[in-house]
């Protein structure tokens, strides 16, 4: 099997290339300054050159498909680990008859479904009332958006004032 | 004669420089014990404010003034959900808020607060139609005005644009500060990293719930690893004996490390619908039961962008003015970075007075 088809080999090669490029750019940066320059200024110039070279190499590396692939794998591992630990905790809590995050989540999802159904029905009612009002001409049409708004209750105005 | 030789001899010059550097180093190290004390003195917001409205975890800050506001239309700052908003009021002389307060605007700032695990299910609709809508309604009722001016920063700018498109009757002027609108560009690293091919946001949110602050912080650090992890600490060490530098550095670092988690569903929607599918510019972004159409924005708009922004590149913000239905459109491109656009000395000197004048003429 060739190295070209092996993703981990590609990643290693890309990482090695990044460091090789960095080293060569660092050498170039260090060699471009005259020894006649005043010492502190010379050191500052060399450092600025080195940082620039490093920045350039890292920017290239962070955009490379190899880095993207590596970060994807890392993320998948982190997610898998998180799921595994969550499963363990769920089992432990169920064993002790405690409520787990999944229980809370399913409760929340159920409430959301109820809320959504209620909002739909209220919207339908609102539309019907508007249509009736228009037909009879007795009432002003109700605002259609009133039922759609999912907003928590407003806090008390000026009740909690705090100077910072 | 000897003196002349010493002056021209590079070897002696190097020796002198090394000795001087040693002395400076001692002086810097001697300042280290006072760092903790200085860190405790860092303020989070400098302009006097009061909380006028709360909706857990949101707080609406009002900046009261001794004299009545000069302009009738109140101004509401909408900050991003990923950091604390005091970057807009960081220090005396580096405060965006104070520009508007001093000019006589009735100014408000939304502090979204840190979401708890219970907030993981909150969607963009809950933030835009819910919390932001409530804040705008509250300010309109409080001041007895039909419309307010809105200034949104970064993700807050995106939310502000969405809000204005959905509720154009409530916004008189819209200002966006480094706001992501068109996510098609691959100029920024975040756009590249969040590509659907490499980042499965559904699995991430299902596993983690809220997007952890540490994840966001490390992603931001990695945008400029050499600057953030090498140059910045070196600069800090070199300037430990410069009190002003240390104070600025600590203030800035306090804010940079004061990240907050993003509610899971908001993170999912933001990444999937904006970064991955770029639905906002296509008129297909679902918010609640509606789709956002930027053409519905007809109020005056000001789009402020940073030329060297690594978080929200100009290419991501610039198309906004062509996508709205407004005829009164302006934009400013400042030679600054994402944060420098708010607190940079040049931005404070040139950009903000210009923005204040623009808003004053329309308030």
Interface residues (C-beta under 8 A of the other chain):
Chain A: X35 X36 X38 X39 X40 X47 X51 X54 X55 X58 X62 X63 X68 X69 X71 X72 X75 X76 X79 X82 X83 X86 X101 X108 X112 X148 X149 X150 X151 X152 X153 X154 X155 X156 X157 X158 X160 X161 X162 X163 X164
Chain B: X10 X13 X14 X17 X18 X20 X21 X45 X48 X49 X50 X51 X52 X53 X54 X55 X56 X61 X117 X121 X125 X126 X129 X130 X131 X133 X134 X138 X142 X189 X192 X193 X195 X197 X198 X199 X200 X203 X204 X207 X208 X209 X222 X224 X225 X226 X227 X230 X231 X234 X288 X289
